[in-house]
Amino acid sequence: MIASPTEVVAAAFSALESGDWTTVAELTHPSAITEFRSHQISHLLAWAEFYAKDETTRGSGFGSSGEISAELLARFTERTLDWLPDRPTIGALAAAAPKEFFARWLGAGYTESPRPRQGQRIPRRVLGVVQESERLAHVVYRGMGWIPIVEIQVMSVSREGDRWLLMQNMDILRSPRLLKPGASC
């Protein structure tokens, strides 16, 4: 049975509100997870490289390309991420199955943030769907933004086989805060 785009988005919102990160991952398109994972691991490696430099020579910030550098991954694979649950290494996160990484990272982004659960419990109500093609639809919903103003959001969904899956958007995706090494949450 093919769940409709609106049913899939509503199910993802319900899983998000209950903290069921595995279900959110199951409802997300593999390509969206792969791209998100690549960007997050790349950013972690840039963070590790930045803090590995001498304080007087490292500059004021860091960025990443979104692609995982094999050289940096080999160099920082044992770097422990103290502020994440279970204190994983960058290498362990990079080696995790994509859906496992996504669920773990999403959960950490909501539960280990400076304001835990901010965004997770925001009421979101599906308003309708714009069907772009047989394989792509855009679900329109109302939710709260970063400021307390009600705003309209769009969640694109793509049909993969007999299922509709989320492509994700910045309303839902959340990353844990990268702290200075040795700092606590």
SEFITI-878448 format. One line per field, with one value per residue (C-alpha): residue number from 1; residue in one letter; chain; x, y, z. Coordinates in Angstrom, 3 decimals. Layout:
# SEFITI-878448
pos	c(NUM,...)
code	c(a,...)
unit	c(A,...)
px	c(X,...)
py	c(Y,...)
pz	c(Z,...)
# end
This chain:
# SEFITI-878448
pos	c(1,2,3,4,5,6,7,8,9,10,11,12,13,14,15,16,17,18,19,20,21,22,23,24,25,26,27,28,29,30,31,32,33,34,35,36,37,38,39,40,41,42,43,44,45,46,47,48,49,50,51,52,53,54,55,56,57,58,59,60,61,62,63,64,65,66,67,68,69,70,71,72,73,74,75,76,77,78,79,80,81,82,83,84,85,86,87,88,89,90,91,92,93,94,95,96,97,98,99,100,101,102,103,104,105,106,107,108,109,110,111,112,113,114,115,116,117,118,119,120,121,122,123,124,125,126,127,128,129,130,131,132,133,134,135,136,137,138,139,140,141,142,143,144,145,146,147,148,149,150,151,152,153,154,155,156,157,158,159,160,161,162,163,164,165,166,167,168,169,170,171,172,173,174,175,176,177,178,179,180,181,182,183,184,185)
code	c(m,i,a,s,p,t,e,v,v,a,a,a,f,s,a,l,e,s,g,d,w,t,t,v,a,e,l,t,h,p,s,a,i,t,e,f,r,s,h,q,i,s,h,l,l,a,w,a,e,f,y,a,k,d,e,t,t,r,g,s,g,f,g,s,s,g,e,i,s,a,e,l,l,a,r,f,t,e,r,t,l,d,w,l,p,d,r,p,t,i,g,a,l,a,a,a,a,p,k,e,f,f,a,r,w,l,g,a,g,y,t,e,s,p,r,p,r,q,g,q,r,i,p,r,r,v,l,g,v,v,q,e,s,e,r,l,a,h,v,v,y,r,g,m,g,w,i,p,i,v,e,i,q,v,m,s,v,s,r,e,g,d,r,w,l,l,m,q,n,m,d,i,l,r,s,p,r,l,l,k,p,g,a,s,c)
unit	c(A,A,A,A,A,A,A,A,A,A,A,A,A,A,A,A,A,A,A,A,A,A,A,A,A,A,A,A,A,A,A,A,A,A,A,A,A,A,A,A,A,A,A,A,A,A,A,A,A,A,A,A,A,A,A,A,A,A,A,A,A,A,A,A,A,A,A,A,A,A,A,A,A,A,A,A,A,A,A,A,A,A,A,A,A,A,A,A,A,A,A,A,A,A,A,A,A,A,A,A,A,A,A,A,A,A,A,A,A,A,A,A,A,A,A,A,A,A,A,A,A,A,A,A,A,A,A,A,A,A,A,A,A,A,A,A,A,A,A,A,A,A,A,A,A,A,A,A,A,A,A,A,A,A,A,A,A,A,A,A,A,A,A,A,A,A,A,A,A,A,A,A,A,A,A,A,A,A,A,A,A,A,A,A,A)
px	c(0.000,1.258,0.705,-0.112,2.441,0.392,0.131,3.897,4.597,2.019,3.578,7.035,5.751,4.191,7.485,9.389,7.119,7.551,11.330,11.157,14.244,14.378,10.923,11.832,14.864,12.714,10.386,13.258,14.547,17.961,19.461,18.461,20.070,23.247,23.618,22.884,25.368,28.105,27.627,27.611,30.695,32.514,31.614,32.818,36.139,36.514,35.739,38.353,40.966,40.229,40.722,43.821,45.608,47.491,45.174,47.369,47.298,43.858,41.879,38.331,36.200,35.915,33.807,33.405,32.773,30.108,32.345,34.094,37.871,39.496,42.682,40.891,38.800,41.960,43.560,40.597,38.825,39.572,38.403,35.846,32.720,32.273,29.007,27.096,25.332,27.692,30.672,31.224,34.305,34.082,35.161,32.331,29.765,31.238,31.115,27.505,24.817,23.239,19.829,21.508,23.689,20.676,18.532,21.379,22.375,18.786,18.159,21.321,20.333,17.052,18.028,21.571,20.970,21.223,17.413,16.508,13.417,13.005,11.323,10.485,7.191,6.201,2.725,2.744,-0.468,-0.603,-2.629,-2.429,-0.252,1.001,1.620,4.485,4.777,4.007,7.178,7.456,5.038,5.297,3.328,2.364,2.064,1.846,4.390,6.273,9.516,12.564,10.677,7.193,5.368,3.263,4.667,3.929,6.512,6.951,8.201,9.056,8.459,9.689,8.217,10.649,9.109,5.761,6.499,6.582,9.657,10.654,13.394,13.659,13.906,15.611,12.519,13.095,16.831,18.718,22.377,23.954,25.979,29.709,31.546,35.140,37.012,36.929,33.876,30.695,27.129)
py	c(0.000,3.451,5.924,9.357,12.196,13.882,10.653,10.150,13.719,13.500,10.200,11.804,14.738,12.331,10.390,13.655,14.795,11.475,11.358,8.267,9.110,5.651,6.123,9.598,7.985,5.198,7.820,9.792,9.167,7.413,10.104,12.823,10.843,10.228,13.915,15.030,12.481,13.590,17.252,16.534,14.271,16.795,19.555,17.465,16.886,20.613,21.280,18.724,20.160,23.710,22.813,20.740,23.915,26.154,28.805,31.633,30.368,28.869,31.960,32.700,29.978,26.898,25.529,22.371,21.337,18.771,15.984,13.589,13.859,10.421,12.135,14.069,11.043,8.964,11.769,12.407,9.031,8.546,12.047,11.588,13.728,14.193,16.093,13.405,10.496,7.523,9.752,8.298,8.948,10.663,7.345,5.459,7.952,7.809,3.990,3.819,2.747,5.863,5.483,4.735,7.842,9.951,8.795,9.257,12.677,13.925,12.747,14.448,17.633,17.780,16.386,17.742,21.264,24.399,24.373,20.661,19.673,23.150,22.509,18.907,19.717,22.522,21.746,21.132,20.748,19.458,21.792,20.071,18.806,20.085,17.144,18.119,14.757,11.098,10.781,14.207,16.072,19.011,18.883,22.282,22.608,25.187,25.189,27.518,29.050,30.019,33.069,32.663,33.461,30.902,30.260,28.078,25.373,22.891,19.302,17.694,13.962,11.594,8.277,5.377,2.130,1.849,4.399,8.150,9.342,12.712,14.708,16.711,20.438,22.762,22.904,19.281,18.733,19.624,19.186,19.095,22.144,21.692,22.615,23.554,20.333,19.762,22.010,20.599,21.160)
pz	c(0.000,-0.887,1.938,0.608,0.836,3.561,5.596,5.461,6.563,9.376,10.538,10.551,12.609,15.100,15.376,15.805,18.629,20.456,19.943,17.724,15.646,14.027,12.534,11.266,9.582,8.105,6.612,5.064,1.541,1.458,-0.788,1.691,4.518,2.511,1.646,5.220,6.641,4.242,5.183,8.916,8.910,6.691,9.158,12.112,10.356,9.654,13.333,14.466,12.095,13.290,16.957,16.207,15.095,17.473,18.901,17.583,13.994,13.521,12.575,13.636,12.076,9.933,7.131,5.135,1.554,2.364,1.098,3.470,3.152,3.514,4.718,7.470,8.426,8.864,10.880,13.197,13.250,16.977,17.955,20.732,20.677,24.416,24.241,22.317,24.050,24.432,23.461,19.963,17.860,14.492,12.959,14.671,13.392,9.887,9.965,11.150,8.699,7.136,8.839,12.178,11.822,10.847,13.777,16.253,14.935,14.777,18.350,19.571,17.770,19.633,23.031,23.425,22.150,24.304,24.404,24.444,22.523,21.021,17.714,18.511,20.219,17.876,16.640,12.909,10.938,7.373,5.163,1.801,-0.999,-4.334,-6.645,-8.985,-10.712,-10.194,-8.091,-6.415,-4.165,-1.791,1.455,2.815,6.573,9.305,12.085,14.344,13.129,15.153,16.357,17.792,14.558,12.780,9.331,6.348,5.556,2.729,3.016,-0.293,-0.572,-3.242,-4.278,-3.949,-5.157,-3.404,-0.649,-0.291,1.646,3.044,1.391,4.666,5.264,7.728,9.941,10.919,10.503,13.628,14.439,17.862,18.790,18.148,21.318,21.909,22.796,26.537,27.008,28.471,27.349)
# end
